[in-house]
Amino acid sequence: MGDISIQAIAWLIIAIAFAALVVFLIILLVKVSKIVEEANRTVKLVSSDVDVLLHQADGLMAKANVLLDDVNGKVATIDPLFVAVAELSESVTAVNKSSRDMVERFSRKTGNVGRSASTLVLAKTANKFLKKKKKVEDK
């Protein structure tokens, strides 16, 4: 052992440390390689799942558009009915107001006799209203 100098021991320690470092780096690179492979598989799986989801979402959007078009068509069909009901309501209001005004005028002018006449006028007005209503319903 006399031939081995301190310098040779230092080189031996450095060589052993370097070998340990290389082994550690090899183990680390193998683990990192496995992690990268797993990440690649996960990305491929997620991308294929996303493709399926996007395809299904496209189908769902197409069905929703068809449904929305159908609802819009039905609303357009029903819209004239609401307009007719609104016009009929306005007509009924006008008939009621004019009937009240007429009855009030006749009541002031004629007393009890006027009430009979106002009842007759009211009946005629109601008859006209019902005829108008039937015309609107026939349309």
C-alpha positions as CSV (number, residue, x, y, z in Angstrom):
1,M,0.0,0.0,0.0
2,G,2.9,2.2,0.1
3,D,2.8,2.7,-3.6
4,I,-0.7,4.2,-3.5
5,S,-0.4,7.9,-3.0
6,I,-2.9,10.4,-1.8
7,Q,-3.3,11.6,-5.3
8,A,-4.3,8.2,-6.5
9,I,-6.8,7.9,-3.7
10,A,-8.3,11.2,-4.6
11,W,-8.6,10.1,-8.3
12,L,-10.3,6.9,-7.1
13,I,-12.8,8.8,-5.0
14,I,-13.5,11.1,-7.9
15,A,-14.0,8.1,-10.3
16,I,-16.3,6.4,-7.8
17,A,-18.3,9.7,-7.4
18,F,-18.5,10.1,-11.1
19,A,-19.7,6.5,-11.6
20,A,-22.3,7.0,-8.9
21,L,-23.5,10.2,-10.6
22,V,-23.7,8.4,-14.0
23,V,-25.7,5.6,-12.4
24,F,-28.1,8.1,-10.7
25,L,-28.5,10.1,-14.0
26,I,-29.2,6.8,-15.9
27,I,-31.9,5.9,-13.4
28,L,-33.4,9.4,-13.5
29,L,-33.4,9.4,-17.3
30,V,-35.2,6.0,-17.4
31,K,-37.9,7.3,-15.0
32,V,-38.3,10.5,-17.0
33,S,-38.6,8.5,-20.2
34,K,-41.4,6.4,-18.6
35,I,-43.2,9.5,-17.5
36,V,-42.9,11.1,-20.9
37,E,-44.2,7.9,-22.6
38,E,-47.2,7.9,-20.1
39,A,-47.8,11.5,-20.8
40,N,-47.8,10.9,-24.6
41,R,-50.3,8.0,-24.1
42,T,-52.5,10.2,-22.0
43,V,-52.4,13.0,-24.6
44,K,-53.4,10.6,-27.4
45,L,-56.2,9.2,-25.3
46,V,-57.5,12.6,-24.3
47,S,-57.3,13.9,-27.9
48,S,-59.3,10.9,-29.2
49,D,-61.9,11.4,-26.5
50,V,-62.1,15.1,-27.3
51,D,-62.6,14.2,-31.0
52,V,-65.5,12.0,-30.0
53,L,-67.0,14.7,-27.8
54,L,-66.7,17.3,-30.5
55,H,-68.4,15.0,-33.0
56,Q,-71.2,14.4,-30.5
57,A,-71.4,18.1,-29.7
58,D,-71.8,18.9,-33.4
59,G,-74.7,16.4,-33.6
60,L,-76.3,17.9,-30.6
61,M,-76.0,21.5,-32.0
62,A,-77.5,20.3,-35.3
63,K,-80.4,18.8,-33.4
64,A,-80.8,21.9,-31.3
65,N,-80.9,24.1,-34.4
66,V,-83.6,21.9,-36.0
67,L,-85.6,22.1,-32.8
68,L,-85.2,25.9,-32.6
69,D,-86.3,26.2,-36.2
70,D,-89.4,24.1,-35.5
71,V,-90.2,26.2,-32.4
72,N,-89.8,29.4,-34.4
73,G,-92.1,28.1,-37.1
74,K,-94.7,27.2,-34.6
75,V,-94.5,30.5,-32.9
76,A,-94.9,32.3,-36.2
77,T,-98.0,30.1,-36.8
78,I,-99.5,31.0,-33.4
79,D,-98.6,34.8,-33.7
80,P,-101.6,35.7,-35.8
81,L,-103.9,34.1,-33.2
82,F,-102.5,36.3,-30.5
83,V,-102.9,39.4,-32.7
84,A,-106.6,38.4,-33.4
85,V,-107.2,37.8,-29.7
86,A,-105.8,41.3,-28.9
87,E,-107.9,42.9,-31.6
88,L,-111.0,41.0,-30.3
89,S,-110.2,42.2,-26.8
90,E,-110.0,45.8,-28.0
91,S,-113.3,45.4,-29.9
92,V,-115.0,44.0,-26.8
93,T,-113.7,46.9,-24.7
94,A,-115.0,49.4,-27.3
95,V,-118.4,47.7,-27.5
96,N,-118.7,47.7,-23.7
97,K,-117.8,51.3,-23.4
98,S,-120.2,52.4,-26.2
99,S,-122.9,50.3,-24.7
100,R,-122.4,51.9,-21.2
101,D,-122.4,55.3,-22.8
102,M,-125.6,54.6,-24.7
103,V,-127.4,53.1,-21.7
104,E,-126.3,56.1,-19.6
105,R,-127.6,58.6,-22.2
106,F,-130.9,56.8,-22.6
107,S,-131.3,56.5,-18.8
108,R,-130.8,60.2,-18.3
109,K,-133.2,61.2,-21.1
110,T,-136.0,58.7,-20.8
111,G,-136.1,57.2,-17.3
112,N,-137.8,53.8,-17.1
113,V,-138.9,53.8,-20.8
114,G,-135.4,54.6,-21.8
115,R,-134.2,51.5,-19.9
116,S,-136.2,49.3,-22.1
117,A,-134.9,51.0,-25.2
118,S,-131.4,50.8,-23.9
119,T,-131.8,47.1,-23.3
120,L,-133.0,46.7,-26.9
121,V,-129.9,48.8,-28.2
122,L,-127.6,46.7,-26.0
123,A,-129.1,43.5,-27.5
124,K,-128.5,44.8,-31.0
125,T,-124.9,45.8,-30.2
126,A,-124.2,42.4,-28.7
127,N,-125.6,40.8,-31.8
128,K,-123.3,42.9,-34.0
129,F,-120.4,42.0,-31.8
130,L,-121.1,38.3,-32.0
131,K,-121.3,38.5,-35.8
132,K,-117.9,40.2,-35.9
133,K,-116.5,37.6,-33.5
134,K,-117.7,34.8,-35.8
135,K,-116.1,36.4,-38.8
136,V,-112.8,36.7,-37.0
137,E,-113.0,33.0,-35.9
138,D,-113.8,31.9,-39.4
139,K,-110.6,33.6,-40.7
